[in-house]
Every structure is written in structure tokens, then in C-alpha cells.
Amino acid sequence: MAVLPAAPPPDDGARPPLDNDAVLTALHTYWNHQRRGRAVPDRRDIDPVDIGPGLLPNVGLVDVVEGGRRFRNRLVGTAIVERWGFETTGLFLDEIMPEGGYREFIHELYRDACRHRAPVYSSSLFRWDVGRHMVTRRLYLPLTHGNEAVEMVLVGQTFLGAPPEPVSAHRRVFDEATLEQQRRDILPVTP
């Protein structure tokens, strides 16, 4: 897939794909398998039983509403709820986060997944208590719903301890060549 003009600046390659996050890598592998040769899998191809109990706490399913103007949490895993500190299932993102740069950053990650019909990876700081932060990693995986339009996003989110050094927000849209390289880098070679 060609990267569209609205894509973020190219990654400098300093970060390995998905920052070697085992949960996000496993979720991406599952999503990629469910594509079955298509650019994007359909929602009906995603089965929580197949995703498994090891990943589900870090998984969310988000509806694309009003053509990507808003996003509503359809399902939110228990690890995500625990870090947020409250249940967000059924809520729009703009009801959860205050207006401002961070909310717009998150909305743009979803919009990138929809616009490019490709996985989007992000790592950034996550404020989880007054004045306390930790690193969070997110993977946004687009889904169709019976047609070609991206109408849902499968999201994986993991959390790390407080950062040892300042962290700047990072975003990367994966094109097909990057995904193929990632599969070669991550998956073991079998004889």
C-alpha cells in the first residue's frame, strides 16, 4: 500500500517494529492472519476466543462514528480499564479525555488507521495519577464491517513503568513492505 500524503513523517528507523512488545506483536500476528489476503479483515473475522485470555485484557474494540469524527469504545479490556481507573465501554473518546493536544493525538491515531487502512503503532506517556506517568504502547488495527470502509478499530494497549528518561510521542503507519519486514524480523525461521 502506498503511504498517502496525509501520513506522518517517515520513521527514522531508530525504533524496532512494535518496540518488541510481545502482546502487540501477537495481536498484530492474529490480525494479519485474519486478513486472508485482503487489505483489512472484517469484524466478523475477529473472535475473542481466538484472541485468547492472554491478550484480551489489553484489547479494545472501537467504533468509527460519523466518518471518523468520533470514536466510541465498544469493548475495553480489563488491563486498560484498570490503568484508566474507570470503565470506558460505551463512551466516546471525547467524553473520556479533556479537550486538548493529547485527545487530538489519540483521535489522529484512529484516523490514520482508517485513512491508510493499515496498522498504526504509537508509544507515548500515559498519565495515570496526579503528576504520575508511565509509558504506554498502542496498536491500532483497522476492521471493515461488511463493506470496504473501516468502521471499527481493534486496539491493543500495554503499559510499562515510569520512564527512566523523557519520552516523546511516537507514531508510525505501517505499509505492506514494513509489515513484511516485521514478520521476517519477529517470526522465527523454521527449517
N, C-alpha and C positions, 0 to 999 in steps of 0.2 A: 504494500500500500504506500502510495506517495504521501509524504508529510504535507499537509495543507498549509497555506501561507499563514493561517492563524495559529500555527503551532508555536510552542515556547521555544526559546533559543536552544540550539543543539546542546546536548550534554557534553561536557568536556572529557568524559570517559574516566574521570577520576574515581567514580563510584562503581563498584561491581553491580551487575544487574540484581535488583531487589535487595541489595546490601546483604546478601547471603542469609536472608530471613527464611527459615525453614517453613513456617506457616504460610507465608505469602507465596513462596515457591511452590508448595504443594497445592495451594488454591489455584495458582496460575496453571499448573500442570493439569489439574482437573478441568478448568475452564477450556483450556486449549484442546484437550481430548474431546470435550463435548461439542466443539465446533464442527467436527466431522467434515472437514474440507471447506466449510463456509467461513466467511469473514467473521461472523459473530454468531454464537449459539442462541437458540431461542429459550425463553424462560422455561418452557416445558422440558427442556433438556437438563435442567438443573434439579437434582434430587438431594434433599438434605441427608437422606440415608447414605447416599454415595459420598457426600462430602465428609461425613463421619464426625463422631463426637470429639475427635482431637482438634478439628478445625472450627466446628460450628460456634464455639464461644467467641471466636474472633471474626465472625462473618456477619454482614448485614446485607439486606436486600432493600434497594431504594427505588421508588417510582419516580420516573421523569414526568413532571407535570407541566402543563402549559408550554409545551415545546422546549423545555429546559429552562424556563424562567424560575421554576421552583422544583424542589425535590422533597419527597416525603418518605420517611422511614417506614417500610412495610414490616421489616423484621430486623431485630438488633440482638446480636449475640450477648451472652451473659458477661463475658470479659469486657466488652465495650460498655455495657450498662454499668458495670462495677466501676470502671475508670471515670465515666461521666458523672457517676454518683446519683443517677436517676434514670428511669425508664423513658426512652425516647420513641418507642414504637408508636406509629400512627401520627407522629408530629412532623411538621415541615421543618427543614433545617433553619429557615429564617425565624421560626418560633423558638428554637433552641439556643441559637447564638445571637449575641448582640450585633447590631449593625456595625460594620467597620471592615477593616482590611482582612482580618482572619476569616470572617464569614465569606467575604468575596473570594478569597484564596480557595476555600473549600468548594464554593459554588463553581469556580473555574475548573477545578479538577474534574468534577462531574461533567461539566460542559465539554471539556476536552475529550473525555471518554465517549460522549455522544457524537461530537463533531467529527472526530477522527475514526470512530468505530474501531478503537484499539485500546489495549490496556494502558493505564496511566498509573505511574508509581510516584509516591511522594513520601518524603520524610521531613518532619518539622518538629518544633516544640509543641507540647500539649500542656496547657495549664490545667492542673488537676486539683489545686487547692490554692488558697490565697497566697500569692507570691511563690508558689512551688511549681516547677515544670519538670517534664520528662520528655524523652524523645518518643515520637510515635511514627510508625510507618504505615502507609495505606496503599492498597492496590485496588484500582477501580477497573472493573471488567464489564464491558457493555453487554447487554442482552436485548434481543428483539422480543416481540410478543405477538407472534403470528403474522408479522409483516417484516419489512426491511428496516423500519425506523427503530432506533434504540429507544426503548420505552422503560427499561429498568437497568439498574447497575448493581452487580454483585460486588460487594466491597469486603476486603479483608483489612483488618487493622490490628496491629500489635503495638505493645508498649514496652519501652526499656526504662531503666532507672534514670536518675537525673544525669544530664550530660556532663562529662568531665571538662568540656570546653564549649565556647559559644557555638551554637548551631544555627545555620541559616536555612530557610525553607528551600526545598529542592523539589523539582517536578520534572518528570520525564514521560513523554509519549513514546510508546514502542511501536515501531513499524515492523513489518513482516521479517525483514532481514535481521533486525535486532532480536526479535523473538527466536528466530532460528539459531542465532549465535548463542543466546541464553540457553536454549535447550542443549546445545553442544557443551557449553561450559558447566552446566549444572548436572545433567543426567550422566550417570556412569556409563562408560563404554562397556558393552557386553561382547564377549568373544563370539 
